[in-house]
């Protein structure tokens, strides 16, 4: 059996100077694309063979207060949470606030947390760190999303 080696390079550009480093060497057996057990694999090779947990999308909506910019664009604040269906961890989050900064800030607060177990912590974070007029609306939308996720969990456990 003939062995082939694949080399992966990382290119670093520092002030117009290009540096190349060999990151890993993956040896493949006689069959193309089939790695030898124990050999390091690139991200693309791992994803082809391994099935990752499914994620689900859970929305939440709440009415916005009068007198804020987002109210002029939308009548409600909407949040969208991509959640790992098995673990309940929020993988990605977005909302319909008016500015990019506010949307990113909300995402930072909730991403990486478990929707049910860390819910009270997320509410406290929004209350103490987010001082926009839509604070209560965001908390209400999170609560609605949590309730929808709980219904989903009950449905799949039956």
CNS distance restraints for C-alpha pairs under 8 A (distance, minus, plus):
assign (resid   1 and name CA) (resid  29 and name CA) 7.28 0.50 0.50
assign (resid   1 and name CA) (resid  30 and name CA) 5.59 0.50 0.50
assign (resid   2 and name CA) (resid  29 and name CA) 6.95 0.50 0.50
assign (resid   2 and name CA) (resid  30 and name CA) 5.71 0.50 0.50
assign (resid   3 and name CA) (resid  27 and name CA) 6.67 0.50 0.50
assign (resid   3 and name CA) (resid  28 and name CA) 5.98 0.50 0.50
assign (resid   3 and name CA) (resid  29 and name CA) 5.31 0.50 0.50
assign (resid   3 and name CA) (resid  30 and name CA) 6.22 0.50 0.50
assign (resid   4 and name CA) (resid  27 and name CA) 5.75 0.50 0.50
assign (resid   4 and name CA) (resid  28 and name CA) 5.48 0.50 0.50
assign (resid   4 and name CA) (resid  29 and name CA) 6.87 0.50 0.50
assign (resid   4 and name CA) (resid  30 and name CA) 7.92 0.50 0.50
assign (resid   5 and name CA) (resid  25 and name CA) 6.49 0.50 0.50
assign (resid   5 and name CA) (resid  26 and name CA) 5.69 0.50 0.50
assign (resid   5 and name CA) (resid  27 and name CA) 4.47 0.50 0.50
assign (resid   5 and name CA) (resid  28 and name CA) 6.30 0.50 0.50
assign (resid   6 and name CA) (resid  25 and name CA) 5.75 0.50 0.50
assign (resid   6 and name CA) (resid  26 and name CA) 5.28 0.50 0.50
assign (resid   6 and name CA) (resid  27 and name CA) 6.35 0.50 0.50
assign (resid   6 and name CA) (resid  28 and name CA) 7.77 0.50 0.50
assign (resid   7 and name CA) (resid  22 and name CA) 6.67 0.50 0.50
assign (resid   7 and name CA) (resid  23 and name CA) 7.56 0.50 0.50
assign (resid   7 and name CA) (resid  24 and name CA) 6.22 0.50 0.50
assign (resid   7 and name CA) (resid  25 and name CA) 4.92 0.50 0.50
assign (resid   7 and name CA) (resid  26 and name CA) 6.70 0.50 0.50
assign (resid   8 and name CA) (resid  22 and name CA) 5.89 0.50 0.50
assign (resid   8 and name CA) (resid  23 and name CA) 5.73 0.50 0.50
assign (resid   8 and name CA) (resid  24 and name CA) 5.82 0.50 0.50
assign (resid   8 and name CA) (resid  25 and name CA) 6.72 0.50 0.50
assign (resid   9 and name CA) (resid  20 and name CA) 6.24 0.50 0.50
assign (resid   9 and name CA) (resid  21 and name CA) 5.54 0.50 0.50
assign (resid   9 and name CA) (resid  22 and name CA) 4.83 0.50 0.50
assign (resid   9 and name CA) (resid  23 and name CA) 5.75 0.50 0.50
assign (resid   9 and name CA) (resid  24 and name CA) 7.87 0.50 0.50
assign (resid  10 and name CA) (resid  20 and name CA) 5.71 0.50 0.50
assign (resid  10 and name CA) (resid  21 and name CA) 5.50 0.50 0.50
assign (resid  10 and name CA) (resid  22 and name CA) 6.72 0.50 0.50
assign (resid  10 and name CA) (resid  23 and name CA) 6.57 0.50 0.50
assign (resid  11 and name CA) (resid  18 and name CA) 6.69 0.50 0.50
assign (resid  11 and name CA) (resid  19 and name CA) 5.78 0.50 0.50
assign (resid  11 and name CA) (resid  20 and name CA) 4.85 0.50 0.50
assign (resid  11 and name CA) (resid  21 and name CA) 6.89 0.50 0.50
assign (resid  12 and name CA) (resid  17 and name CA) 7.98 0.50 0.50
assign (resid  12 and name CA) (resid  18 and name CA) 5.77 0.50 0.50
assign (resid  12 and name CA) (resid  19 and name CA) 5.15 0.50 0.50
assign (resid  12 and name CA) (resid  20 and name CA) 6.46 0.50 0.50
assign (resid  13 and name CA) (resid  17 and name CA) 5.51 0.50 0.50
assign (resid  13 and name CA) (resid  18 and name CA) 4.72 0.50 0.50
assign (resid  13 and name CA) (resid  19 and name CA) 6.44 0.50 0.50
assign (resid  14 and name CA) (resid  18 and name CA) 6.59 0.50 0.50
assign (resid  14 and name CA) (resid  19 and name CA) 7.89 0.50 0.50
assign (resid  24 and name CA) (resid  40 and name CA) 7.18 0.50 0.50
assign (resid  25 and name CA) (resid  40 and name CA) 7.33 0.50 0.50
assign (resid  26 and name CA) (resid  35 and name CA) 7.37 0.50 0.50
assign (resid  26 and name CA) (resid  39 and name CA) 5.99 0.50 0.50
assign (resid  26 and name CA) (resid  40 and name CA) 5.90 0.50 0.50
assign (resid  26 and name CA) (resid  41 and name CA) 6.30 0.50 0.50
assign (resid  27 and name CA) (resid  35 and name CA) 6.52 0.50 0.50
assign (resid  27 and name CA) (resid  36 and name CA) 6.45 0.50 0.50
assign (resid  27 and name CA) (resid  39 and name CA) 6.73 0.50 0.50
assign (resid  28 and name CA) (resid  32 and name CA) 6.99 0.50 0.50
assign (resid  28 and name CA) (resid  33 and name CA) 6.63 0.50 0.50
assign (resid  28 and name CA) (resid  34 and name CA) 5.94 0.50 0.50
assign (resid  28 and name CA) (resid  35 and name CA) 4.66 0.50 0.50
assign (resid  28 and name CA) (resid  36 and name CA) 5.67 0.50 0.50
assign (resid  29 and name CA) (resid  34 and name CA) 6.32 0.50 0.50
assign (resid  29 and name CA) (resid  35 and name CA) 6.24 0.50 0.50
assign (resid  29 and name CA) (resid  36 and name CA) 5.98 0.50 0.50
assign (resid  30 and name CA) (resid  34 and name CA) 7.95 0.50 0.50
assign (resid  33 and name CA) (resid  45 and name CA) 7.93 0.50 0.50
assign (resid  35 and name CA) (resid  39 and name CA) 6.68 0.50 0.50
assign (resid  35 and name CA) (resid  41 and name CA) 7.45 0.50 0.50
assign (resid  41 and name CA) (resid  45 and name CA) 5.95 0.50 0.50
assign (resid  41 and name CA) (resid  46 and name CA) 6.34 0.50 0.50
assign (resid  42 and name CA) (resid  46 and name CA) 6.44 0.50 0.50
assign (resid  43 and name CA) (resid  47 and name CA) 6.30 0.50 0.50
assign (resid  44 and name CA) (resid  48 and name CA) 6.45 0.50 0.50
assign (resid  45 and name CA) (resid  49 and name CA) 6.89 0.50 0.50
assign (resid  46 and name CA) (resid  50 and name CA) 6.02 0.50 0.50
assign (resid  47 and name CA) (resid  51 and name CA) 7.12 0.50 0.50
assign (resid  47 and name CA) (resid  52 and name CA) 7.99 0.50 0.50
assign (resid  53 and name CA) (resid  84 and name CA) 6.67 0.50 0.50
assign (resid  53 and name CA) (resid  85 and name CA) 7.05 0.50 0.50
assign (resid  53 and name CA) (resid  86 and name CA) 6.91 0.50 0.50
assign (resid  54 and name CA) (resid  84 and name CA) 6.22 0.50 0.50
assign (resid  54 and name CA) (resid  85 and name CA) 5.88 0.50 0.50
assign (resid  54 and name CA) (resid  86 and name CA) 7.64 0.50 0.50
assign (resid  55 and name CA) (resid  82 and name CA) 6.29 0.50 0.50
assign (resid  55 and name CA) (resid  83 and name CA) 5.25 0.50 0.50
assign (resid  55 and name CA) (resid  84 and name CA) 4.36 0.50 0.50
assign (resid  55 and name CA) (resid  85 and name CA) 5.07 0.50 0.50
assign (resid  56 and name CA) (resid  82 and name CA) 5.62 0.50 0.50
assign (resid  56 and name CA) (resid  83 and name CA) 5.26 0.50 0.50
assign (resid  56 and name CA) (resid  84 and name CA) 6.42 0.50 0.50
assign (resid  56 and name CA) (resid  85 and name CA) 5.78 0.50 0.50
assign (resid  57 and name CA) (resid  80 and name CA) 6.85 0.50 0.50
assign (resid  57 and name CA) (resid  81 and name CA) 5.66 0.50 0.50
assign (resid  57 and name CA) (resid  82 and name CA) 4.62 0.50 0.50
assign (resid  57 and name CA) (resid  83 and name CA) 6.28 0.50 0.50
assign (resid  58 and name CA) (resid  80 and name CA) 5.94 0.50 0.50
assign (resid  58 and name CA) (resid  81 and name CA) 5.20 0.50 0.50
assign (resid  58 and name CA) (resid  82 and name CA) 6.47 0.50 0.50
assign (resid  58 and name CA) (resid  83 and name CA) 7.35 0.50 0.50
assign (resid  58 and name CA) (resid 145 and name CA) 5.98 0.50 0.50
assign (resid  58 and name CA) (resid 148 and name CA) 7.00 0.50 0.50
assign (resid  58 and name CA) (resid 149 and name CA) 6.76 0.50 0.50
assign (resid  59 and name CA) (resid  78 and name CA) 7.02 0.50 0.50
assign (resid  59 and name CA) (resid  79 and name CA) 5.59 0.50 0.50
assign (resid  59 and name CA) (resid  80 and name CA) 4.47 0.50 0.50
assign (resid  59 and name CA) (resid  81 and name CA) 6.15 0.50 0.50
assign (resid  59 and name CA) (resid 145 and name CA) 5.65 0.50 0.50
assign (resid  60 and name CA) (resid  78 and name CA) 5.70 0.50 0.50
assign (resid  60 and name CA) (resid  79 and name CA) 5.18 0.50 0.50
assign (resid  60 and name CA) (resid  80 and name CA) 6.53 0.50 0.50
assign (resid  60 and name CA) (resid 141 and name CA) 4.55 0.50 0.50
assign (resid  60 and name CA) (resid 142 and name CA) 6.19 0.50 0.50
assign (resid  60 and name CA) (resid 143 and name CA) 7.70 0.50 0.50
assign (resid  60 and name CA) (resid 144 and name CA) 5.30 0.50 0.50
assign (resid  60 and name CA) (resid 145 and name CA) 4.56 0.50 0.50
assign (resid  61 and name CA) (resid  76 and name CA) 6.39 0.50 0.50
assign (resid  61 and name CA) (resid  77 and name CA) 5.64 0.50 0.50
assign (resid  61 and name CA) (resid  78 and name CA) 4.45 0.50 0.50
assign (resid  61 and name CA) (resid  79 and name CA) 6.38 0.50 0.50
assign (resid  61 and name CA) (resid 140 and name CA) 7.55 0.50 0.50
assign (resid  61 and name CA) (resid 141 and name CA) 4.73 0.50 0.50
assign (resid  61 and name CA) (resid 144 and name CA) 7.05 0.50 0.50
assign (resid  61 and name CA) (resid 145 and name CA) 7.97 0.50 0.50
assign (resid  62 and name CA) (resid  76 and name CA) 5.39 0.50 0.50
assign (resid  62 and name CA) (resid  77 and name CA) 5.46 0.50 0.50
assign (resid  62 and name CA) (resid  78 and name CA) 6.71 0.50 0.50
assign (resid  62 and name CA) (resid 137 and name CA) 5.35 0.50 0.50
assign (resid  62 and name CA) (resid 138 and name CA) 7.18 0.50 0.50
assign (resid  62 and name CA) (resid 140 and name CA) 5.93 0.50 0.50
assign (resid  62 and name CA) (resid 141 and name CA) 5.10 0.50 0.50
assign (resid  63 and name CA) (resid  75 and name CA) 6.34 0.50 0.50
assign (resid  63 and name CA) (resid  76 and name CA) 4.28 0.50 0.50
assign (resid  63 and name CA) (resid  77 and name CA) 6.23 0.50 0.50
assign (resid  63 and name CA) (resid 137 and name CA) 6.23 0.50 0.50
assign (resid  64 and name CA) (resid  70 and name CA) 7.68 0.50 0.50
assign (resid  64 and name CA) (resid  71 and name CA) 5.95 0.50 0.50
assign (resid  64 and name CA) (resid  75 and name CA) 6.07 0.50 0.50
assign (resid  64 and name CA) (resid  76 and name CA) 5.02 0.50 0.50
assign (resid  64 and name CA) (resid  77 and name CA) 5.98 0.50 0.50
assign (resid  64 and name CA) (resid 134 and name CA) 6.26 0.50 0.50
assign (resid  64 and name CA) (resid 137 and name CA) 5.88 0.50 0.50
assign (resid  65 and name CA) (resid  71 and name CA) 6.96 0.50 0.50
assign (resid  65 and name CA) (resid 133 and name CA) 7.25 0.50 0.50
assign (resid  65 and name CA) (resid 134 and name CA) 6.80 0.50 0.50
assign (resid  65 and name CA) (resid 137 and name CA) 7.77 0.50 0.50
assign (resid  66 and name CA) (resid  71 and name CA) 6.41 0.50 0.50
assign (resid  67 and name CA) (resid  71 and name CA) 6.94 0.50 0.50
assign (resid  68 and name CA) (resid  72 and name CA) 7.01 0.50 0.50
assign (resid  68 and name CA) (resid 133 and name CA) 6.90 0.50 0.50
assign (resid  68 and name CA) (resid 134 and name CA) 8.00 0.50 0.50
assign (resid  69 and name CA) (resid  73 and name CA) 6.91 0.50 0.50
assign (resid  69 and name CA) (resid  98 and name CA) 6.43 0.50 0.50
assign (resid  70 and name CA) (resid  74 and name CA) 5.78 0.50 0.50
assign (resid  70 and name CA) (resid  75 and name CA) 7.70 0.50 0.50
assign (resid  70 and name CA) (resid  77 and name CA) 7.82 0.50 0.50
assign (resid  70 and name CA) (resid  96 and name CA) 7.64 0.50 0.50
assign (resid  70 and name CA) (resid  97 and name CA) 5.71 0.50 0.50
assign (resid  70 and name CA) (resid  98 and name CA) 4.87 0.50 0.50
assign (resid  71 and name CA) (resid  75 and name CA) 5.15 0.50 0.50
assign (resid  71 and name CA) (resid  76 and name CA) 7.05 0.50 0.50
assign (resid  73 and name CA) (resid  98 and name CA) 7.74 0.50 0.50
assign (resid  74 and name CA) (resid  96 and name CA) 7.83 0.50 0.50
assign (resid  77 and name CA) (resid  95 and name CA) 6.93 0.50 0.50
assign (resid  77 and name CA) (resid  96 and name CA) 5.54 0.50 0.50
assign (resid  77 and name CA) (resid  97 and name CA) 6.67 0.50 0.50
assign (resid  77 and name CA) (resid 134 and name CA) 7.98 0.50 0.50
assign (resid  77 and name CA) (resid 137 and name CA) 6.71 0.50 0.50
assign (resid  77 and name CA) (resid 138 and name CA) 7.04 0.50 0.50
assign (resid  77 and name CA) (resid 141 and name CA) 7.42 0.50 0.50
assign (resid  78 and name CA) (resid  95 and name CA) 5.45 0.50 0.50
assign (resid  78 and name CA) (resid  96 and name CA) 5.40 0.50 0.50
assign (resid  78 and name CA) (resid 141 and name CA) 6.87 0.50 0.50
assign (resid  79 and name CA) (resid  93 and name CA) 7.19 0.50 0.50
assign (resid  79 and name CA) (resid  94 and name CA) 5.67 0.50 0.50
assign (resid  79 and name CA) (resid  95 and name CA) 4.15 0.50 0.50
assign (resid  79 and name CA) (resid  96 and name CA) 6.60 0.50 0.50
assign (resid  79 and name CA) (resid 138 and name CA) 7.76 0.50 0.50
assign (resid  79 and name CA) (resid 141 and name CA) 6.56 0.50 0.50
assign (resid  79 and name CA) (resid 142 and name CA) 7.45 0.50 0.50
assign (resid  80 and name CA) (resid  93 and name CA) 5.65 0.50 0.50
assign (resid  80 and name CA) (resid  94 and name CA) 5.30 0.50 0.50
assign (resid  80 and name CA) (resid  95 and name CA) 6.17 0.50 0.50
assign (resid  81 and name CA) (resid  90 and name CA) 6.41 0.50 0.50
assign (resid  81 and name CA) (resid  91 and name CA) 7.51 0.50 0.50
assign (resid  81 and name CA) (resid  92 and name CA) 5.93 0.50 0.50
assign (resid  81 and name CA) (resid  93 and name CA) 4.60 0.50 0.50
assign (resid  81 and name CA) (resid  94 and name CA) 6.74 0.50 0.50
assign (resid  81 and name CA) (resid 145 and name CA) 7.89 0.50 0.50
assign (resid  82 and name CA) (resid  90 and name CA) 5.85 0.50 0.50
assign (resid  82 and name CA) (resid  91 and name CA) 5.45 0.50 0.50
assign (resid  82 and name CA) (resid  92 and name CA) 5.05 0.50 0.50
assign (resid  82 and name CA) (resid  93 and name CA) 6.27 0.50 0.50
assign (resid  83 and name CA) (resid  88 and name CA) 5.83 0.50 0.50
assign (resid  83 and name CA) (resid  89 and name CA) 5.52 0.50 0.50
assign (resid  83 and name CA) (resid  90 and name CA) 4.44 0.50 0.50
assign (resid  83 and name CA) (resid  91 and name CA) 5.40 0.50 0.50
assign (resid  83 and name CA) (resid  92 and name CA) 7.19 0.50 0.50
assign (resid  84 and name CA) (resid  88 and name CA) 5.22 0.50 0.50
assign (resid  84 and name CA) (resid  89 and name CA) 5.33 0.50 0.50
assign (resid  84 and name CA) (resid  90 and name CA) 6.48 0.50 0.50
assign (resid  84 and name CA) (resid  91 and name CA) 6.54 0.50 0.50
assign (resid  85 and name CA) (resid  89 and name CA) 7.89 0.50 0.50
assign (resid  87 and name CA) (resid 114 and name CA) 7.52 0.50 0.50
assign (resid  88 and name CA) (resid 114 and name CA) 5.21 0.50 0.50
assign (resid  88 and name CA) (resid 115 and name CA) 5.90 0.50 0.50
assign (resid  88 and name CA) (resid 116 and name CA) 7.26 0.50 0.50
assign (resid  89 and name CA) (resid 111 and name CA) 7.77 0.50 0.50
assign (resid  89 and name CA) (resid 112 and name CA) 5.91 0.50 0.50
assign (resid  89 and name CA) (resid 113 and name CA) 5.38 0.50 0.50
assign (resid  89 and name CA) (resid 114 and name CA) 4.22 0.50 0.50
assign (resid  89 and name CA) (resid 115 and name CA) 6.27 0.50 0.50
assign (resid  90 and name CA) (resid 110 and name CA) 6.90 0.50 0.50
assign (resid  90 and name CA) (resid 111 and name CA) 5.13 0.50 0.50
assign (resid  90 and name CA) (resid 112 and name CA) 5.33 0.50 0.50
assign (resid  90 and name CA) (resid 113 and name CA) 5.67 0.50 0.50
assign (resid  90 and name CA) (resid 114 and name CA) 6.09 0.50 0.50
assign (resid  90 and name CA) (resid 115 and name CA) 6.57 0.50 0.50
assign (resid  91 and name CA) (resid 111 and name CA) 5.81 0.50 0.50
assign (resid  91 and name CA) (resid 112 and name CA) 6.04 0.50 0.50
assign (resid  92 and name CA) (resid 107 and name CA) 7.13 0.50 0.50
assign (resid  92 and name CA) (resid 111 and name CA) 5.78 0.50 0.50
assign (resid  93 and name CA) (resid 106 and name CA) 7.75 0.50 0.50
assign (resid  93 and name CA) (resid 107 and name CA) 5.08 0.50 0.50
assign (resid  93 and name CA) (resid 110 and name CA) 7.11 0.50 0.50
assign (resid  93 and name CA) (resid 111 and name CA) 6.35 0.50 0.50
assign (resid  94 and name CA) (resid 103 and name CA) 6.19 0.50 0.50
assign (resid  94 and name CA) (resid 104 and name CA) 7.58 0.50 0.50
assign (resid  94 and name CA) (resid 106 and name CA) 7.35 0.50 0.50
assign (resid  94 and name CA) (resid 107 and name CA) 5.96 0.50 0.50
assign (resid  95 and name CA) (resid 103 and name CA) 5.76 0.50 0.50
assign (resid  95 and name CA) (resid 106 and name CA) 7.53 0.50 0.50
assign (resid  96 and name CA) (resid 103 and name CA) 7.15 0.50 0.50
assign (resid  97 and name CA) (resid 102 and name CA) 6.38 0.50 0.50
assign (resid  97 and name CA) (resid 103 and name CA) 5.94 0.50 0.50
assign (resid  98 and name CA) (resid 102 and name CA) 7.38 0.50 0.50
assign (resid  98 and name CA) (resid 103 and name CA) 7.84 0.50 0.50
assign (resid  99 and name CA) (resid 103 and name CA) 6.45 0.50 0.50
assign (resid 100 and name CA) (resid 104 and name CA) 6.08 0.50 0.50
assign (resid 101 and name CA) (resid 105 and name CA) 5.98 0.50 0.50
assign (resid 102 and name CA) (resid 106 and name CA) 6.16 0.50 0.50
assign (resid 103 and name CA) (resid 107 and name CA) 6.29 0.50 0.50
assign (resid 104 and name CA) (resid 108 and name CA) 6.21 0.50 0.50
assign (resid 105 and name CA) (resid 109 and name CA) 6.41 0.50 0.50
assign (resid 106 and name CA) (resid 110 and name CA) 6.54 0.50 0.50
assign (resid 106 and name CA) (resid 126 and name CA) 7.88 0.50 0.50
assign (resid 107 and name CA) (resid 111 and name CA) 5.71 0.50 0.50
assign (resid 109 and name CA) (resid 122 and name CA) 6.78 0.50 0.50
assign (resid 109 and name CA) (resid 125 and name CA) 6.79 0.50 0.50
assign (resid 109 and name CA) (resid 126 and name CA) 7.30 0.50 0.50
assign (resid 110 and name CA) (resid 122 and name CA) 6.29 0.50 0.50
assign (resid 113 and name CA) (resid 118 and name CA) 6.02 0.50 0.50
assign (resid 114 and name CA) (resid 118 and name CA) 5.18 0.50 0.50
assign (resid 114 and name CA) (resid 119 and name CA) 7.18 0.50 0.50
assign (resid 115 and name CA) (resid 119 and name CA) 5.47 0.50 0.50
assign (resid 115 and name CA) (resid 146 and name CA) 6.24 0.50 0.50
assign (resid 116 and name CA) (resid 146 and name CA) 6.53 0.50 0.50
assign (resid 116 and name CA) (resid 150 and name CA) 7.91 0.50 0.50
assign (resid 118 and name CA) (resid 122 and name CA) 6.22 0.50 0.50
assign (resid 119 and name CA) (resid 123 and name CA) 6.29 0.50 0.50
assign (resid 119 and name CA) (resid 146 and name CA) 7.87 0.50 0.50
assign (resid 120 and name CA) (resid 124 and name CA) 6.23 0.50 0.50
assign (resid 121 and name CA) (resid 125 and name CA) 6.16 0.50 0.50
assign (resid 122 and name CA) (resid 126 and name CA) 6.23 0.50 0.50
assign (resid 123 and name CA) (resid 127 and name CA) 6.14 0.50 0.50
assign (resid 123 and name CA) (resid 139 and name CA) 6.21 0.50 0.50
assign (resid 124 and name CA) (resid 128 and name CA) 6.02 0.50 0.50
assign (resid 125 and name CA) (resid 129 and name CA) 5.63 0.50 0.50
assign (resid 125 and name CA) (resid 130 and name CA) 7.48 0.50 0.50
assign (resid 126 and name CA) (resid 130 and name CA) 5.01 0.50 0.50
assign (resid 126 and name CA) (resid 135 and name CA) 6.81 0.50 0.50
assign (resid 126 and name CA) (resid 138 and name CA) 7.96 0.50 0.50
assign (resid 126 and name CA) (resid 139 and name CA) 7.29 0.50 0.50
assign (resid 127 and name CA) (resid 131 and name CA) 7.33 0.50 0.50
assign (resid 127 and name CA) (resid 135 and name CA) 6.88 0.50 0.50
assign (resid 130 and name CA) (resid 135 and name CA) 6.49 0.50 0.50
assign (resid 131 and name CA) (resid 135 and name CA) 6.60 0.50 0.50
assign (resid 134 and name CA) (resid 138 and name CA) 6.15 0.50 0.50
assign (resid 135 and name CA) (resid 139 and name CA) 6.42 0.50 0.50
assign (resid 136 and name CA) (resid 140 and name CA) 6.15 0.50 0.50
assign (resid 137 and name CA) (resid 141 and name CA) 6.09 0.50 0.50
assign (resid 138 and name CA) (resid 142 and name CA) 6.13 0.50 0.50
assign (resid 139 and name CA) (resid 143 and name CA) 6.18 0.50 0.50
assign (resid 140 and name CA) (resid 144 and name CA) 6.24 0.50 0.50
assign (resid 141 and name CA) (resid 145 and name CA) 6.18 0.50 0.50
assign (resid 142 and name CA) (resid 146 and name CA) 6.09 0.50 0.50
assign (resid 143 and name CA) (resid 147 and name CA) 6.24 0.50 0.50
assign (resid 144 and name CA) (resid 148 and name CA) 6.26 0.50 0.50
assign (resid 145 and name CA) (resid 149 and name CA) 6.18 0.50 0.50
assign (resid 146 and name CA) (resid 150 and name CA) 6.21 0.50 0.50
assign (resid 147 and name CA) (resid 151 and name CA) 6.35 0.50 0.50
assign (resid 148 and name CA) (resid 152 and name CA) 6.26 0.50 0.50
assign (resid 149 and name CA) (resid 153 and name CA) 6.20 0.50 0.50
assign (resid 150 and name CA) (resid 154 and name CA) 6.26 0.50 0.50
assign (resid 151 and name CA) (resid 155 and name CA) 6.15 0.50 0.50
assign (resid 152 and name CA) (resid 156 and name CA) 6.34 0.50 0.50
assign (resid 153 and name CA) (resid 157 and name CA) 6.16 0.50 0.50
assign (resid 154 and name CA) (resid 158 and name CA) 6.63 0.50 0.50
